[in-house]
């Protein structure tokens, strides 16, 4: 029996080519849809349900008692740490994400041209993404094996001594607040390189997709490198930069070093699953609102080549 007759027998009529393609498409996305429902939607609904409950361990396992909005009220009015950690995370994200994205654009722009050792240089920036995880970065930066280990690693991952650099900047007449800002950036060079691997790769791919004819016309017209970057390069890679911004925001908010993420894990370790879920749901909603705001103000400025 032919494939066409099989479709006809199954559906009762002969399918058109468009209907067949639509059916194949639905079959291909079916595993993803099942995974989305099983691993995200159902757990998310259960998590929202838990936030309105008081969980306790009884004779028959976990017992639930409805307490309404008490967990949410406690998070914003009685917990001395949550609101402080939440605002601190948002503030740090506001200035760290632009630094990561600008650094990624700068490095990708340097790595796009041919030079000796280019492949090795690209590997250096993307290597942390290949081998790293939240656990690895925690081992490198945090006190997981003891105070001496933490201090040793912290000192080894700082390229410059903060005190010396701060003194040089202040003696040069640079305002103290700006000196502190520069020192803070220098101290975070390790994190900056660690966080920017994916963004560099995305922007690098976008740079290579820009038609060379655009630059050839610009050269004929006498455009400078500065003009070529802002009139050709940046508009052409703006969709990828937008993706890099969204990725950087989510990456920062879900990082294991984030204060709110630590708080969520700590509350769960204490057995306060309902409160841990509550602050995680609030955190999720805050992140979604921030992404919507970014999409509102940045998404419409993206240039798409049609």
C-alpha positions in Angstrom: 0.0 0.0 0.0 1.4 3.4 -1.0 2.1 6.2 1.5 -0.7 8.3 -0.1 -3.2 5.5 0.2 -2.2 5.1 3.8 -2.9 8.7 4.6 -6.2 8.5 2.7 -7.3 5.4 4.6 -6.3 6.9 8.0 -7.8 10.4 7.6 -10.7 9.4 5.3 -9.5 11.7 2.5 -6.5 12.5 0.5 -4.2 15.0 2.2 -2.8 18.0 0.4 1.0 18.7 0.4 0.5 21.5 2.8 -1.5 19.3 5.2 1.2 16.6 5.1 3.9 19.1 5.8 1.9 20.5 8.7 1.3 17.0 10.1 5.1 16.2 9.9 5.8 19.5 11.6 3.5 18.7 14.5 5.0 15.3 14.8 8.5 16.8 15.0 7.6 19.3 17.7 5.5 16.8 19.7 8.5 15.6 21.9 9.3 19.2 22.7 5.6 19.9 23.6 5.4 16.8 25.8 8.6 17.8 27.5 7.3 21.4 28.0 4.1 20.1 29.6 5.7 17.4 31.8 8.9 19.2 32.9 7.8 22.9 33.0 4.0 23.6 32.9 2.9 20.9 35.4 5.8 21.6 37.9 5.1 25.3 37.6 1.4 24.9 38.4 2.4 22.7 41.4 4.9 25.3 42.5 2.3 28.0 42.4 -0.1 25.8 44.4 2.6 25.2 47.1 3.1 28.9 47.6 -0.4 29.1 49.1 0.2 26.1 51.4 2.0 25.3 54.6 3.9 22.1 54.2 4.6 19.8 57.1 5.8 16.3 57.5 3.1 14.0 58.9 2.5 10.3 59.3 1.5 9.9 55.7 4.2 12.1 54.2 3.9 15.8 53.3 0.7 17.4 54.5 -0.7 20.6 53.1 -2.7 23.3 54.9 -4.0 26.4 53.0 -2.6 29.7 54.4 -3.5 32.0 51.5 -1.1 34.9 50.8 0.9 34.5 54.0 4.1 33.4 52.3 4.1 36.3 49.9 3.3 38.8 52.7 6.1 37.3 54.8 8.6 37.7 51.9 8.0 41.4 51.4 7.2 42.6 55.0 8.8 40.2 57.5 11.8 38.7 55.8 14.7 41.1 56.3 16.9 39.6 53.6 14.7 38.8 50.6 13.7 42.3 49.4 17.3 43.5 50.0 18.8 40.6 48.0 16.2 41.1 45.2 16.9 44.8 44.8 20.7 44.1 45.0 20.5 41.5 42.3 18.5 43.8 40.0 20.9 46.7 40.6 24.0 44.5 39.9 22.3 43.2 36.7 21.7 46.7 35.4 25.4 47.5 35.3 26.9 44.1 34.8 24.9 43.0 31.7 25.9 46.1 29.6 29.5 45.4 30.5 29.3 41.8 29.4 27.6 42.7 26.1 29.9 45.5 25.2 32.9 43.3 26.1 31.5 40.6 23.9 31.0 42.9 21.0 34.6 44.2 21.4 36.2 40.8 21.6 34.1 39.4 18.7 35.1 42.4 16.5 38.7 41.7 17.3 38.4 38.0 16.5 36.5 38.3 13.3 39.6 39.1 11.1 42.4 36.7 10.1 45.5 36.8 12.2 48.0 34.2 13.5 46.6 32.3 16.5 43.0 33.4 15.9 41.7 29.9 16.5 43.6 29.7 19.7 42.3 33.1 20.8 38.7 32.1 20.1 39.2 28.9 22.1 40.4 30.8 25.1 37.3 32.9 25.3 34.9 30.0 24.7 36.8 27.3 26.7 35.1 28.3 30.0 31.7 27.6 28.5 32.8 24.1 27.4 34.2 23.0 30.7 32.4 25.2 33.2 29.3 24.8 35.2 27.8 26.6 38.2 29.5 24.2 40.5 32.9 24.8 38.9 32.7 28.6 39.2 31.5 28.2 42.8 34.6 26.1 43.6 36.8 28.7 42.0 35.2 31.7 43.7 33.6 30.6 46.9 34.5 29.0 50.2 33.5 25.4 49.6 36.6 23.7 50.8 37.6 26.1 53.6 38.6 29.7 54.1 42.2 29.2 53.0 41.1 27.7 49.7 38.7 30.6 49.1 41.4 33.2 49.8 44.0 31.4 47.7 41.7 31.1 44.7 40.4 34.6 45.1 43.9 36.0 45.1 44.9 33.9 42.1 41.9 35.0 40.0 42.5 38.7 40.5 44.8 40.1 37.8 45.6 43.3 39.5 45.9 44.2 43.2 42.8 46.3 43.8 44.5 48.5 46.4 47.4 49.4 44.1 45.1 50.2 41.2 42.9 52.3 43.3 45.8 54.3 44.7 47.2 54.9 41.2 43.8 56.2 39.9 43.2 58.5 42.9 46.8 59.9 42.8 46.1 60.6 39.1 43.3 62.9 40.1 40.4 60.6 39.1 37.4 61.0 41.4 37.1 58.3 44.1 33.7 57.1 42.9 34.9 56.5 39.4 38.1 54.9 40.7 36.1 52.4 42.8 33.9 51.7 39.7 37.0 50.9 37.6 38.6 48.8 40.3 35.4 46.8 40.6 35.4 46.1 36.9 39.0 45.0 37.0 38.3 42.7 39.9 35.5 41.1 37.8 37.6 40.5 34.7 37.6 36.8 35.6 33.8 36.7 35.8 33.5 38.9 32.7 35.5 36.5 30.6 33.7 33.5 32.1 30.2 35.0 31.3 30.8 36.3 27.8 31.8 33.1 25.9 28.3 32.4 24.4 27.7 36.0 23.6 31.1 36.3 21.8 30.3 33.2 19.7 26.8 34.5 18.7 28.1 38.0 17.8 31.1 36.5 16.0 28.7 34.4 13.8 26.6 37.5 13.1 29.7 39.5 12.1 30.6 36.8 9.5 27.1 36.9 8.1 27.3 40.6 7.1 27.7 40.7 3.3 31.1 42.0 2.2 29.5 44.1 -0.5 28.2 46.5 2.2 31.8 47.3 3.3 33.0 47.5 -0.3 30.4 50.1 -1.1 31.3 52.0 2.1 35.0 52.0 1.1 34.1 53.4 -2.3 32.0 56.1 -0.6 35.0 57.0 1.6 33.5 55.9 5.0 35.8 55.7 8.0 36.0 52.6 10.2 34.0 54.4 12.8 31.2 55.1 10.3 31.3 51.6 9.0 30.8 50.2 12.4 27.9 52.4 13.4 26.2 52.5 10.0 26.8 48.9 8.8 28.2 46.6 11.5 26.1 47.5 14.5 22.7 47.7 12.7 23.4 44.3 11.0 24.3 42.5 14.3 21.6 44.3 16.4 19.3 41.2 16.3 22.1 39.1 17.7 23.1 41.8 20.2 19.4 41.8 21.4 19.6 38.0 21.9 22.9 38.4 23.7 21.3 41.0 26.1 18.4 38.7 26.9 20.7 35.7 27.3 23.0 37.8 29.6 20.0 38.9 31.8 18.8 35.3 32.2 22.3 34.0 32.8 22.9 36.5 35.5 19.6 35.9 37.3 20.0 32.1 37.2 23.7 32.1 38.2 24.4 30.1 41.4 26.4 33.0 42.8 23.2 35.2 42.7 22.1 36.1 46.2 18.4 35.3 45.5 19.3 31.9 44.0 21.3 31.1 47.1 18.4 32.1 49.3 16.0 29.9 47.4 18.4 26.9 47.8 19.1 27.7 51.5 15.4 27.9 52.3 14.8 24.5 50.6 17.7 23.0 52.5 16.0 24.1 55.7 12.9 22.2 54.8 10.8 25.4 54.1 9.8 24.2 50.6 6.7 26.4 50.4 8.6 29.6 51.2 11.5 28.6 48.9 9.0 28.1 46.1 7.3 31.4 47.0 10.4 33.5 46.7 11.4 31.6 43.5 8.0 32.4 41.9 8.3 36.1 42.8 11.8 36.1 41.4 10.6 34.5 38.2 7.9 37.1 37.8 10.4 39.9 38.4 12.7 38.5 35.7 9.9 38.2 33.2 8.8 41.8 33.8 12.4 42.9 33.3 12.7 41.0 30.0 9.4 42.5 28.8 10.7 46.0 29.6 13.9 45.2 27.7 11.9 43.9 24.8 9.7 47.0 24.8 12.5 49.5 24.7 15.3 47.6 22.9 13.4 45.1 20.7 11.7 47.7 18.6 15.1 49.3 17.8 16.5 46.1 16.3 17.3 46.3 12.6 16.2 43.3 10.5 17.5 42.8 7.0 14.5 42.2 4.7 
